[in-house]
Amino acid sequence: MSLSERIREDMKDAMRAKDKARLGTLRMLLSDVKKKQIDSGAGAATEMEDGELIRLIQGAVKSREDSVTAYRSGGRDDLAAKEEAEIAVLKAYLPQPLSQGELEALAKDVIAETGAASPRDMGRVMKEIQAKAAGRVDGKAASVVVKRLLS
């Protein structure tokens, strides 16, 4: 079952369970998927690939995390809690992130493969890490590890 099929099935389950928060989040996600498909010229009838869908979900999570920060600084804990609930629903569809040890091992392997020796090679290393990790690594965390290893 593809990721988009799983999301549609979970949306149906949320409808049956009358889980309004989960249902709203999944509807918003499917709406974003359709918008992305139409914008790319693929049309809403074509299925989005899992990798592309994962990137879309990661973007949605990132924007909600930014909203949580803004709401907390503005004293709107009620809105921040709503965004955090949506983040929890969305994160269920993301692959398990790499642990710190796995990230370090991957970074060391990529540095050895690319022959990177200084912080100037960081872009090349980061590009390879992102390609190999396939959505399982946070760019900020990878950046910190690579900087430390190349320094």
N, C-alpha and C positions, 0 to 999 in steps of 0.2 A: 504494500500500500504506500503510495507516495505521500509526501508531507502535506500537500494541499488536500488530498483525499482525507487524510487523518484530521485535518483542521475542519473540513466540512462535516465529517462524522461527529466530531466533538461538539460542533455547533448544534447539530441536531439533538445530541444528548443534553446539551445545556438548555435547549428549548423544552425538551420533555421534562427535565428536572426543574424548570422554571428558575434557573440560575441566571438572573438578569445581569449581574456583573460580568460573569464569564461570557454570556451570550453577546453582550454589547462589545466586549473586547474582541471576540472572534469575528463579529460582523464588521467591525472597524478594520480588522486585519484583512479580511477578504475583500473589502472595499478598496484598500490600499493595493492589494494584488491586482484587482481588475483595472484600477487606474494606471498602474505600472505597465500592464499588458497593453492597454490602449495607447498609452504614451509611446511605447516602443514600436507600435505598429503591428504587433502580433495579433491583436484582437483578443477579446475577452473569452473566446471559445477555446483557445489553445491553453494547454497546461504549462504552468511555469515550472522550470527545473528546480529541484530541491536546493541546489547551491545558491541560486538566485533568490529563492524564497527565504533561505536562511539569512542572506545579507539584508533583505528587506526587514525581517523580524529584528535583526540586530540593530538596524537603524531606528526602528520603532522603540526598542528598549532604550537605546541611547537618548532619544528625544524625551522619553518619559522620565529617565533619570535626571536629565537637565531640568525638567519641569518640577520634579520633586525638590531639587535644590532651590529653585526659584520660589516655590510655594513655602518651603520651610523658612527661607530668609524673609519672606513676606508675612509670616505668621499665619499661613493658611494650612494648618495641619490636616484639616478635613480633606482638602483637595490633594494634598501630598499623599494621604492614605489611599485615596482612590487611585492615584497614579501607581502607587506601589502594588496595589492589588492587580492592576493591569500588567505590570512588569512580571509579577509571579505567573500569571496566565501565559504570557508570551514566552517566558524563559523555559516553559515546559516543552516548547517546540524547537529549542536550540540544542545542538549536540553538547555533550558533557565537556566543559572546558578542560584544558590541559592543567595538570597540577604544576606547582612551581618546579619540582624536580624534572618532570617531563619537558617543561619549557626550557629549562637550562640544558638538558641533554640535546634537545632539538637545536637550540641555538649553537651549541658547541659543534654539532655535526655540520650545520650549515656554514659556520665560520670556517671549518676545516675544508669543506667542499669548495667554497668560493675563494679560499685563500685570502680572506679578509685579514688585514693586519692592523688597521687603524680606524678611528672613528669616522674617517672619510668614507669608508666602505660600508657604513651602516645602512644606507639606502638599499644596496644590493642584498645585504643579509636580511633585512626586514622583508623585502619583496619575496625572497625564497621562503622565509618562515611563514608568511601569510599564505603562500601557495601550498606549502606542505601541511599546514595545520588545518586548512579548509574550514575556517570559521570557528575553530575551537580555541583560539587565542585572542586575548584582548591586546590591541595594538600598544596601549600604554605600558602594560606589563612586559610585553616583549621588548619594547624600546628600552626599558630600564635594565633588563637582563643583558641585552646586546651592548648597551653603552658600558656596563660594568665589565663585560668580557673583553671588549675591544680597547679599554683604557689601560 
